[in-house]
Structures are given as C-alpha cells and as structure tokens.
Amino acid sequence: MPESIPVLTPSPSSAAKTGAGGWIVRPDILNPIPFEALFGNANPVELELGAGDGSFIARHAAEHPACNFLAIERLLGRLRKIDRKARVQGLTNLRGMRIEAGYLLERMMSPGSVSAIHVYFPDPWPKRRHWKHRLIQPAFATFAHAALADGGVVYLRTDHTGYFEQMLEVFAQASGFEPILAPAALLANQTDFERDFNAQGIPTQVATYRKSSAPGSCIPRS
C-alpha cells in the first residue's frame, strides 16, 4: 500500500459548503468522480490540479472541445473566476471543483479514468521542514499512474529549482512512466503565475511524463 499524499482531509459538512452552480460542482468525497455523468458524455478527461484563475485551463478547454476538463482548486474565489470564464466563453466541457488535490487523486479517481494531469506552479514549500507538504512526492506518482489511462500524461511546470529537482527525482524512481517532450503549443499556453514569473525574469522549468507508450491525452505529440 503506497504512502498517502499529505492532505487536509475534507469532511462531508465542508464539502456541502463548497458552493455549486454554473460550472462549479460539489465533490462527493466518498466516491470516485462519475465523469460521464458529470459532463454528459464519455469524452477523454484532463485534470488541472491547482488551476489558479483558470487562465490555462479555460484556453485549453476552448482549444479542445472534444475533451473534458476538470479544474481543481481549494480557493473558492479562484473557482468563481474559472466559472465566469466558462460562462462567458460557453465552455460546456469545463467544470471546477473545490477539493484538496492530493485527496482527490488518492481517494476520488477510478483507475484509468483520465487522460492527462496538469500540475503547474504548485506551492514549493521552500523551507526544508515543509518539504513533506509538497504535492509531488512518490505517492503522487503512484496515484497518478493509477488514475491515468494507458498513454496518459503528467505535465509539470514550476519556477522553483529545488522543487523541480524533486519532481525529476520522483519520476525517475517511479515505475511505469517515460519522459517525453511537451508540445510547443501547450507550452505557449501560460498560467497566470507563469506570466508573472516570466515577466520578472524567472524561467519556467518543465517536465512531462507518459504512462506506457500508447498515445494519450487530448494533446497531439510533438
């Protein structure tokens, strides 16, 4: 049994207060997400864990209407921004959910249910004593591998060199993944944090890993 990802486990009462309406959906924290019922179709699904203001995922959803996208955030204010973007653009293939990313990945994913997982600029927890709180740990790779369909892809970006080194180490030691190059078109789609960091002269560090060698995700290979 793999170690657990550090999480703040939500309670049923807190889940009921997340707010629903429009493109924001309440999580059922006791059961796997029924993606087909959630979106009304059986199209491939991609996750963004820590979606910020939705800058990336809204554009991504608009560019890939034949796929479904679920934005995960803990902050309701950010989810409301994503909701507004989805409403204005009429993105019926985009949903938002207020839940802790590690909990969702470990407890709420059916095996092989998603085609891609995007994790962009997660909290680096820079102090050594806080590294245990980082999302990208060995357990993350284990649960991501289980959640991904064959050929599914994990896309990672960060501005923090120390955390990037940890990401590389985690996936170098994980079984069932191979490193690949992220498509240039995907890299051109920047997050809100990324634009701010790049404007300050801080570069983006990128790592991408595919489960097995079969085609996966809604993004064509470069």
TILUM-554135 format. One record per atom (N, C-alpha, C): y negated, x negated, z. Coordinates in Angstrom, 1 decimal. Layout:
N
((Y X Z))
...
This chain:
222
((1.2 -0.9 0.0))
((0.0 0.0 0.0))
((-1.2 -0.9 0.0))
((-2.1 -0.8 -1.0))
((-3.3 -1.6 -1.0))
((-4.3 -1.3 0.1))
((-5.0 -2.4 0.4))
((-6.1 -2.1 1.4))
((-7.1 -1.2 0.9))
((-7.8 -0.5 1.9))
((-8.7 0.5 1.5))
((-10.1 -0.2 1.1))
((-10.8 0.4 0.2))
((-12.2 0.0 -0.1))
((-13.0 0.5 1.1))
((-13.9 -0.3 1.6))
((-14.8 0.1 2.7))
((-15.6 1.3 2.3))
((-15.4 2.4 3.1))
((-16.1 3.6 2.7))
((-16.7 4.3 4.0))
((-17.7 5.2 3.8))
((-18.1 6.1 4.8))
((-17.5 7.4 4.4))
((-16.4 7.8 5.0))
((-15.7 9.0 4.6))
((-16.4 10.3 4.8))
((-16.7 11.1 3.8))
((-17.4 12.3 3.9))
((-16.6 13.4 4.6))
((-17.2 14.3 5.3))
((-16.5 15.4 5.9))
((-16.7 16.6 5.0))
((-15.8 17.7 5.2))
((-15.9 18.9 4.4))
((-17.3 19.5 4.6))
((-17.9 19.4 5.9))
((-19.1 20.1 6.1))
((-20.3 19.4 5.3))
((-20.2 18.0 5.2))
((-21.2 17.3 4.5))
((-21.1 17.6 3.0))
((-19.8 17.7 2.5))
((-19.6 18.0 1.1))
((-20.2 19.3 0.7))
((-20.2 20.3 1.6))
((-20.8 21.6 1.3))
((-22.3 21.6 1.2))
((-22.9 20.5 1.7))
((-24.4 20.4 1.7))
((-24.9 19.6 0.6))
((-24.0 19.2 -0.3))
((-24.5 18.2 -1.4))
((-25.4 18.9 -2.4))
((-25.4 20.1 -2.5))
((-26.2 20.8 -3.4))
((-25.6 21.0 -4.8))
((-25.5 22.2 -5.3))
((-24.9 22.4 -6.6))
((-25.9 23.2 -7.5))
((-25.6 23.2 -8.7))
((-26.4 24.0 -9.7))
((-26.7 23.1 -10.8))
((-26.8 23.7 -12.0))
((-27.0 22.9 -13.2))
((-25.9 21.9 -13.4))
((-26.2 20.6 -13.5))
((-25.2 19.6 -13.8))
((-24.7 18.9 -12.6))
((-25.1 19.3 -11.4))
((-24.6 18.7 -10.2))
((-23.5 19.5 -9.6))
((-22.4 18.9 -9.4))
((-21.2 19.7 -8.9))
((-20.8 19.2 -7.5))
((-20.3 20.2 -6.7))
((-19.8 19.9 -5.4))
((-18.5 19.2 -5.4))
((-18.3 18.1 -4.7))
((-16.9 17.5 -4.7))
((-16.0 18.2 -3.8))
((-14.7 18.3 -4.2))
((-13.6 18.8 -3.4))
((-13.0 17.5 -2.9))
((-13.3 17.1 -1.7))
((-12.9 15.7 -1.2))
((-11.4 15.6 -0.9))
((-10.7 16.7 -0.9))
((-9.3 16.7 -0.5))
((-8.4 16.7 -1.7))
((-8.9 16.8 -2.9))
((-8.1 16.9 -4.1))
((-8.6 16.1 -5.3))
((-7.7 15.7 -6.2))
((-8.2 15.0 -7.4))
((-9.2 15.9 -8.2))
((-10.1 15.2 -8.9))
((-11.1 15.9 -9.7))
((-10.4 16.5 -10.9))
((-10.5 17.9 -11.1))
((-9.9 18.5 -12.3))
((-10.8 18.4 -13.5))
((-10.8 17.3 -14.2))
((-11.8 17.0 -15.2))
((-11.8 18.1 -16.3))
((-10.6 18.6 -16.7))
((-10.6 19.5 -17.8))
((-11.3 20.8 -17.4))
((-11.1 21.2 -16.1))
((-11.8 22.4 -15.7))
((-13.3 22.2 -15.5))
((-13.6 21.0 -15.0))
((-15.0 20.6 -14.8))
((-15.8 20.6 -16.0))
((-15.3 20.1 -17.1))
((-16.0 20.0 -18.4))
((-15.7 21.1 -19.4))
((-14.6 21.8 -19.1))
((-14.2 22.9 -20.1))
((-13.5 22.4 -21.3))
((-13.0 21.1 -21.3))
((-12.3 20.6 -22.4))
((-11.5 19.4 -21.9))
((-10.6 18.8 -22.8))
((-9.8 17.7 -22.5))
((-10.2 16.4 -23.1))
((-11.5 16.3 -23.3))
((-12.1 15.1 -23.9))
((-12.0 13.9 -22.9))
((-12.0 12.7 -23.4))
((-11.9 11.5 -22.5))
((-13.1 11.5 -21.5))
((-12.9 10.9 -20.4))
((-13.9 10.9 -19.3))
((-14.2 9.5 -18.9))
((-15.5 9.3 -18.7))
((-16.0 8.0 -18.2))
((-16.8 8.2 -16.9))
((-16.7 7.3 -16.0))
((-17.4 7.4 -14.7))
((-18.5 6.3 -14.7))
((-19.7 6.6 -14.1))
((-20.6 5.6 -13.7))
((-20.7 5.7 -12.2))
((-20.3 4.6 -11.5))
((-20.4 4.6 -10.0))
((-21.7 3.9 -9.6))
((-22.6 4.8 -9.0))
((-23.9 4.3 -8.7))
((-24.8 4.4 -9.9))
((-25.1 5.7 -10.3))
((-25.8 5.9 -11.5))
((-27.3 5.8 -11.5))
((-27.9 5.5 -10.3))
((-29.3 5.4 -10.2))
((-30.0 6.6 -10.7))
((-31.1 6.5 -11.5))
((-31.8 7.6 -12.0))
((-31.2 8.2 -13.3))
((-30.0 7.7 -13.7))
((-29.3 8.2 -14.9))
((-29.8 7.7 -16.2))
((-30.6 6.6 -16.2))
((-31.2 6.1 -17.4))
((-30.0 5.7 -18.4))
((-29.0 5.0 -17.8))
((-27.9 4.6 -18.7))
((-27.0 5.7 -19.1))
((-26.6 6.5 -18.1))
((-25.5 7.5 -18.5))
((-26.0 8.6 -19.3))
((-27.3 9.0 -19.2))
((-27.8 10.1 -20.0))
((-27.9 9.6 -21.5))
((-28.3 8.4 -21.7))
((-28.3 7.9 -23.1))
((-26.9 7.8 -23.6))
((-26.0 7.3 -22.8))
((-24.6 7.1 -23.2))
((-24.0 8.4 -23.5))
((-24.2 9.4 -22.7))
((-23.7 10.8 -23.0))
((-24.2 11.3 -24.3))
((-25.5 11.1 -24.5))
((-26.1 11.6 -25.8))
((-25.5 10.9 -27.0))
((-25.2 9.6 -26.9))
((-24.6 8.9 -28.0))
((-23.2 9.2 -28.2))
((-22.5 9.8 -27.3))
((-21.0 10.0 -27.4))
((-20.7 11.4 -27.0))
((-21.1 12.4 -27.8))
((-20.9 13.8 -27.5))
((-19.4 14.3 -27.4))
((-18.5 13.5 -28.0))
((-17.1 13.8 -27.9))
((-16.4 13.3 -26.7))
((-17.2 12.8 -25.7))
((-16.6 12.3 -24.5))
((-17.4 12.9 -23.3))
((-16.8 12.9 -22.2))
((-17.4 13.5 -21.0))
((-17.8 12.4 -20.0))
((-18.8 12.6 -19.2))
((-19.3 11.6 -18.3))
((-19.7 12.2 -16.9))
((-19.2 11.4 -15.9))
((-19.5 11.9 -14.5))
((-20.3 10.8 -13.8))
((-21.5 11.1 -13.4))
((-22.4 10.2 -12.7))
((-22.2 10.3 -11.2))
((-21.9 9.2 -10.5))
((-21.6 9.3 -9.1))
((-22.8 8.6 -8.4))
((-23.3 9.3 -7.4))
((-24.5 8.8 -6.6))
((-24.4 9.3 -5.1))
((-24.8 8.6 -4.2))
((-24.9 9.1 -2.8))
((-26.3 9.7 -2.5))
((-27.3 9.4 -3.3))
((-28.6 9.9 -3.0))
((-28.9 11.1 -3.9))
((-29.2 12.2 -3.2))
((-29.4 13.5 -3.9))
((-30.6 13.4 -4.8))
((-31.7 12.7 -4.4))
((-32.9 12.6 -5.2))
((-32.6 12.0 -6.6))
((-31.7 11.0 -6.6))
((-31.3 10.4 -7.9))
((-30.5 11.3 -8.7))
((-29.6 12.1 -8.1))
((-28.8 13.1 -8.8))
((-29.7 14.1 -9.4))
((-30.7 14.5 -8.7))
((-31.6 15.5 -9.3))
((-32.3 15.0 -10.5))
((-32.6 13.7 -10.6))
((-33.2 13.1 -11.8))
((-32.2 13.2 -12.9))
((-31.0 12.9 -12.6))
((-29.9 13.0 -13.7))
((-29.8 14.4 -14.1))
((-29.8 15.3 -13.2))
((-29.8 16.8 -13.5))
((-30.9 17.2 -14.5))
((-32.1 16.7 -14.2))
((-33.2 17.0 -15.1))
((-33.1 16.4 -16.5))
((-32.6 15.2 -16.5))
((-32.3 14.6 -17.8))
((-31.3 15.4 -18.6))
((-30.2 15.8 -18.0))
((-29.2 16.5 -18.6))
((-29.7 17.9 -19.1))
((-30.5 18.5 -18.3))
((-31.0 19.8 -18.7))
((-32.0 19.7 -19.9))
((-32.9 18.8 -19.8))
((-33.9 18.6 -20.9))
((-33.2 18.3 -22.2))
((-32.2 17.4 -22.1))
((-31.5 17.0 -23.4))
((-30.3 17.9 -23.8))
((-30.0 18.8 -22.9))
((-28.9 19.7 -23.2))
((-27.6 19.0 -23.3))
((-27.4 18.1 -22.3))
((-26.1 17.3 -22.3))
((-25.0 18.0 -21.6))
((-24.3 18.8 -22.3))
((-23.2 19.6 -21.7))
((-22.0 18.7 -21.3))
((-22.0 17.5 -21.7))
((-20.9 16.6 -21.4))
((-21.2 15.6 -20.3))
((-22.2 15.9 -19.5))
((-22.6 15.1 -18.4))
((-22.7 15.9 -17.1))
((-22.1 15.4 -16.0))
((-22.1 16.0 -14.7))
((-22.5 14.9 -13.7))
((-23.0 15.4 -12.5))
((-23.3 14.5 -11.4))
((-22.6 14.9 -10.2))
((-22.3 14.0 -9.3))
((-21.6 14.3 -8.1))
((-22.1 13.4 -7.0))
((-22.4 14.0 -5.8))
((-22.8 13.3 -4.7))
((-21.6 12.9 -3.8))
((-21.2 11.7 -3.9))
((-20.0 11.2 -3.1))
((-20.0 9.7 -3.1))
((-19.4 9.1 -2.1))
((-19.3 7.7 -2.0))
((-18.3 7.2 -3.0))
((-18.7 6.2 -3.8))
((-17.9 5.7 -4.9))
((-16.5 5.2 -4.5))
((-16.4 4.5 -3.5))
((-15.1 3.9 -3.1))
((-14.2 5.0 -2.7))
((-14.7 6.0 -2.0))
((-13.9 7.2 -1.6))
((-13.4 7.9 -2.8))
((-14.2 8.2 -3.7))
((-13.9 8.9 -4.9))
((-12.8 8.1 -5.7))
((-12.9 6.9 -5.9))
((-12.0 6.1 -6.6))
((-10.6 6.0 -5.9))
((-10.6 5.9 -4.6))
((-9.4 5.8 -3.9))
((-8.7 7.2 -3.7))
((-9.4 8.2 -3.4))
((-8.8 9.5 -3.0))
((-8.9 10.6 -4.0))
((-9.8 10.6 -5.0))
((-10.0 11.8 -5.8))
((-9.7 11.6 -7.3))
((-9.0 10.6 -7.6))
((-8.7 10.3 -9.0))
((-7.2 10.5 -9.3))
((-6.9 11.3 -10.3))
((-5.5 11.4 -10.8))
((-5.2 10.1 -11.6))
((-3.9 9.6 -11.5))
((-3.5 8.4 -12.3))
((-3.8 8.6 -13.8))
((-4.4 7.6 -14.4))
((-4.7 7.6 -15.8))
((-5.7 8.7 -16.3))
((-6.6 9.1 -15.4))
((-7.4 10.3 -15.8))
((-8.8 9.9 -16.4))
((-9.2 8.6 -16.4))
((-10.5 8.3 -17.0))
((-10.3 7.1 -18.0))
((-11.2 7.0 -19.0))
((-11.1 6.0 -20.0))
((-12.0 4.8 -19.7))
((-13.0 5.0 -18.9))
((-13.9 3.8 -18.5))
((-14.5 4.1 -17.2))
((-14.8 2.9 -16.5))
((-15.6 2.9 -15.3))
((-16.7 2.0 -15.4))
((-17.9 2.4 -15.2))
((-19.1 1.6 -15.3))
((-19.7 1.4 -13.9))
((-19.9 0.1 -13.6))
((-20.5 -0.3 -12.3))
((-21.6 -1.3 -12.6))
((-22.8 -0.8 -12.5))
((-24.0 -1.6 -12.9))
((-24.9 -1.8 -11.7))
((-25.1 -3.0 -11.3))
((-26.1 -3.4 -10.3))
((-25.7 -2.8 -8.9))
((-24.5 -2.9 -8.5))
((-24.2 -2.4 -7.2))
((-24.8 -3.2 -6.1))
((-25.0 -2.6 -4.9))
((-25.6 -3.3 -3.8))
((-24.9 -4.6 -3.5))
((-25.6 -5.8 -3.6))
((-24.9 -7.1 -3.5))
((-24.6 -7.4 -2.0))
((-25.2 -6.7 -1.1))
((-24.9 -7.1 0.3))
((-25.0 -8.6 0.5))
((-26.1 -9.2 0.3))
((-26.2 -10.7 0.2))
((-25.9 -11.5 1.4))
((-26.0 -10.9 2.6))
((-25.6 -11.7 3.8))
((-24.1 -11.8 3.9))
((-23.6 -13.0 4.3))
((-22.2 -13.2 4.3))
((-21.4 -12.2 5.2))
((-22.0 -11.9 6.3))
((-21.3 -11.0 7.2))
((-21.2 -9.5 6.7))
((-22.0 -9.3 5.6))
((-21.9 -7.9 5.0))
((-21.1 -7.9 3.7))
((-20.5 -9.0 3.3))
((-19.8 -9.0 2.0))
((-18.6 -8.0 2.0))
((-18.1 -7.7 3.2))
((-17.0 -6.7 3.3))
((-17.4 -5.4 2.8))
((-18.7 -5.1 2.7))
((-19.2 -3.8 2.3))
((-19.3 -3.7 0.8))
((-19.2 -4.8 0.1))
((-19.3 -4.8 -1.4))
((-18.3 -3.9 -2.0))
((-18.6 -3.2 -3.1))
((-17.7 -2.3 -3.7))
((-16.6 -3.0 -4.5))
((-16.9 -4.1 -5.1))
((-15.9 -4.8 -6.0))
((-15.2 -5.8 -5.1))
((-14.0 -5.3 -4.6))
((-13.1 -6.0 -3.8))
((-11.7 -5.9 -4.5))
((-10.7 -6.6 -4.0))
((-9.3 -6.5 -4.5))
((-8.8 -5.1 -4.6))
((-9.2 -4.3 -3.6))
((-8.7 -2.9 -3.6))
((-9.4 -2.1 -4.7))
((-10.6 -2.4 -5.1))
((-11.3 -1.7 -6.2))
((-10.5 -1.9 -7.5))
((-10.1 -3.1 -7.7))
((-9.3 -3.4 -9.0))
((-8.0 -2.6 -9.0))
((-7.4 -2.5 -7.8))
((-6.1 -1.7 -7.7))
((-6.3 -0.3 -8.0))
((-7.3 0.3 -7.4))
((-7.6 1.7 -7.6))
((-8.1 2.0 -9.0))
((-8.9 1.1 -9.5))
((-9.5 1.3 -10.9))
((-8.3 1.3 -11.9))
((-7.4 0.4 -11.7))
((-6.2 0.3 -12.6))
((-5.4 1.6 -12.6))
((-5.3 2.1 -11.4))
((-4.5 3.4 -11.3))
((-5.2 4.5 -12.0))
((-6.6 4.6 -11.8))
((-7.4 5.7 -12.4))
((-7.5 5.6 -13.9))
((-7.5 4.4 -14.4))
((-7.7 4.3 -15.9))
((-6.5 4.6 -16.7))
((-6.7 5.2 -17.8))
((-5.7 5.4 -18.8))
((-5.4 4.1 -19.5))
((-4.3 4.0 -20.2))
((-3.9 2.7 -20.9))
((-5.1 2.4 -21.8))
((-5.5 1.1 -21.8))
((-6.6 0.7 -22.6))
((-8.0 1.0 -22.0))
((-8.0 1.6 -20.9))
((-9.3 1.9 -20.2))
((-10.0 0.7 -19.8))
((-11.3 0.8 -19.6))
((-12.1 -0.4 -19.5))
((-13.0 -0.3 -18.2))
((-13.2 -1.4 -17.5))
((-14.1 -1.5 -16.4))
((-15.3 -2.4 -16.9))
((-16.5 -1.8 -16.9))
((-17.7 -2.5 -17.3))
((-18.5 -2.8 -16.1))
((-18.9 -4.1 -15.9))
((-19.6 -4.6 -14.7))
((-20.9 -5.3 -15.1))
((-22.0 -5.1 -14.4))
((-23.2 -5.8 -14.6))
((-23.8 -6.0 -13.2))
((-24.5 -7.2 -13.0))
((-25.2 -7.5 -11.8))
((-26.3 -8.5 -12.1))
((-27.2 -8.6 -11.2))
((-28.2 -9.6 -11.2))
((-28.0 -10.7 -10.2))
((-26.9 -10.5 -9.4))
((-26.7 -11.4 -8.2))
((-25.6 -12.4 -8.5))
((-25.9 -13.7 -8.6))
((-24.9 -14.7 -9.0))
((-23.7 -14.7 -8.0))
((-23.9 -14.6 -6.7))
((-22.8 -14.7 -5.8))
((-21.9 -13.5 -5.9))
((-22.4 -12.3 -6.1))
((-21.6 -11.2 -6.3))
((-20.9 -11.2 -7.6))
((-21.5 -11.8 -8.7))
((-20.9 -11.9 -10.0))
((-19.7 -12.8 -9.8))
((-19.8 -13.9 -9.1))
((-18.7 -14.8 -8.9))
((-17.5 -14.1 -8.2))
((-17.9 -13.2 -7.2))
((-16.8 -12.4 -6.6))
((-16.1 -11.5 -7.5))
((-16.9 -10.8 -8.4))
((-16.3 -9.9 -9.4))
((-15.3 -10.7 -10.3))
((-15.7 -11.8 -10.8))
((-14.8 -12.6 -11.6))
((-13.6 -13.0 -10.9))
((-13.7 -13.4 -9.6))
((-12.5 -13.8 -8.8))
((-11.6 -12.6 -8.6))
((-12.2 -11.4 -8.3))
((-11.4 -10.3 -8.0))
((-10.5 -9.9 -9.2))
((-11.1 -9.9 -10.4))
((-10.4 -9.5 -11.6))
((-9.5 -10.6 -12.2))
((-9.8 -11.9 -11.8))
((-8.9 -13.0 -12.2))
((-7.6 -12.9 -11.5))
((-7.7 -12.4 -10.3))
((-6.5 -12.2 -9.4))
((-5.8 -10.9 -9.6))
((-6.4 -9.9 -10.2))
((-5.9 -8.6 -10.3))
((-4.9 -8.6 -11.5))
((-3.8 -7.9 -11.3))
((-2.8 -7.7 -12.4))
((-3.1 -6.5 -13.3))
((-2.8 -6.6 -14.5))
((-2.9 -5.5 -15.4))
((-4.3 -5.4 -16.1))
((-5.1 -6.4 -16.1))
((-6.4 -6.4 -16.7))
((-6.5 -7.7 -17.6))
((-7.3 -7.5 -18.7))
((-7.6 -8.7 -19.5))
((-9.1 -8.7 -19.8))
((-9.8 -9.8 -19.7))
((-11.2 -9.9 -20.0))
((-11.5 -9.7 -21.5))
((-12.5 -8.9 -21.8))
((-13.0 -8.6 -23.1))
((-14.5 -8.7 -23.2))
((-15.0 -8.7 -24.4))
((-16.5 -8.7 -24.6))
((-17.0 -7.2 -24.6))
((-18.1 -6.9 -23.9))
((-18.7 -5.6 -24.0))
((-19.4 -5.5 -25.4))
((-19.3 -4.3 -26.0))
((-20.0 -4.1 -27.3))
((-21.5 -4.3 -27.1))
((-22.2 -4.9 -28.1))
((-23.6 -5.2 -28.1))
((-24.4 -3.9 -27.9))
((-23.9 -2.8 -28.6))
((-24.7 -1.5 -28.5))
((-24.7 -1.0 -27.0))
((-23.6 -1.2 -26.3))
((-23.5 -0.8 -24.9))
((-24.5 -1.7 -24.1))
((-24.5 -3.0 -24.3))
((-25.3 -3.9 -23.5))
((-26.8 -3.6 -23.8))
((-27.1 -3.0 -24.9))
((-28.5 -2.7 -25.2))
((-29.0 -1.5 -24.4))
((-28.1 -0.7 -23.9))
((-28.4 0.5 -23.1))
((-28.6 0.0 -21.6))
((-29.8 -0.2 -21.2))
((-30.1 -0.8 -19.9))
((-30.3 0.3 -18.8))
((-29.9 -0.1 -17.6))
((-30.2 0.8 -16.5))
((-31.7 0.6 -16.0))
((-32.1 1.5 -15.1))
((-33.4 1.4 -14.6))
((-33.6 0.1 -13.8))
((-32.6 -0.3 -13.0))
((-32.7 -1.5 -12.2))
((-32.7 -2.7 -13.2))
((-31.9 -2.7 -14.2))
((-31.8 -3.8 -15.1))
((-33.1 -4.1 -15.8))
((-33.8 -3.0 -16.3))
((-35.1 -3.2 -16.9))
((-36.1 -3.9 -15.9))
((-36.1 -3.5 -14.7))
((-36.9 -4.1 -13.7))
((-36.6 -5.6 -13.4))
((-35.3 -5.9 -13.3))
((-34.9 -7.2 -13.0))
((-35.2 -8.1 -14.2))
((-34.9 -7.7 -15.4))
((-35.2 -8.5 -16.6))
((-36.7 -8.7 -16.8))
((-37.5 -7.7 -16.4))
((-39.0 -7.9 -16.5))
((-39.5 -9.0 -15.6))
((-38.7 -9.2 -14.5))
((-39.0 -10.3 -13.5))
((-38.4 -11.6 -13.9))
((-37.7 -11.7 -15.0))
((-37.1 -12.9 -15.5))
((-35.7 -13.1 -14.9))
((-35.1 -12.1 -14.3))
((-33.8 -12.2 -13.7))
((-32.8 -11.7 -14.7))
((-31.9 -12.6 -15.1))
((-30.9 -12.2 -16.2))
((-29.8 -11.2 -15.7))
((-29.3 -10.5 -16.6))
((-28.1 -9.7 -16.4))
((-26.8 -10.5 -16.6))
((-25.9 -10.4 -15.6))
((-24.6 -11.1 -15.7))
((-23.6 -10.0 -16.0))
((-22.7 -10.2 -17.0))
((-21.8 -9.1 -17.5))
((-20.4 -9.6 -17.4))
((-19.5 -8.7 -17.0))
((-18.1 -8.9 -17.1))
((-17.4 -7.6 -17.5))
((-16.4 -7.7 -18.3))
((-15.7 -6.5 -18.8))
((-14.2 -6.7 -18.9))
((-13.5 -5.7 -18.4))
((-12.0 -5.9 -18.3))
((-11.3 -4.6 -18.8))
((-10.2 -4.9 -19.6))
((-9.5 -3.8 -20.2))
((-8.1 -3.7 -19.6))
((-7.6 -2.5 -19.3))
((-6.3 -2.3 -18.8))
((-5.3 -2.3 -20.0))
((-4.4 -3.2 -20.1))
((-3.5 -3.4 -21.2))
((-4.2 -3.7 -22.5))
((-3.5 -3.6 -23.6))
((-4.2 -4.0 -24.9))
((-4.4 -2.8 -25.8))
((-4.1 -1.6 -25.4))
((-4.3 -0.5 -26.2))
((-5.8 -0.1 -26.3))
((-6.3 0.6 -27.4))
((-7.7 1.0 -27.4))
((-8.0 1.9 -26.3))
((-9.2 1.8 -25.7))
((-9.6 2.7 -24.6))
((-11.1 2.9 -24.6))
((-11.5 3.9 -23.9))
((-12.9 4.3 -23.6))
((-13.5 4.9 -24.9))
((-14.7 5.4 -24.7))
((-15.4 6.1 -25.8))
((-16.2 5.1 -26.7))
((-16.2 3.8 -26.3))
((-17.0 2.8 -27.0))
((-16.1 2.0 -27.9))
((-16.4 1.9 -29.1))
((-15.5 1.1 -30.0))
((-15.6 -0.4 -29.7))
((-14.5 -1.1 -30.0))
((-14.5 -2.5 -29.7))
((-15.5 -3.2 -30.6))
((-16.0 -4.3 -30.1))
((-17.0 -5.1 -30.9))
((-16.2 -6.0 -31.9))
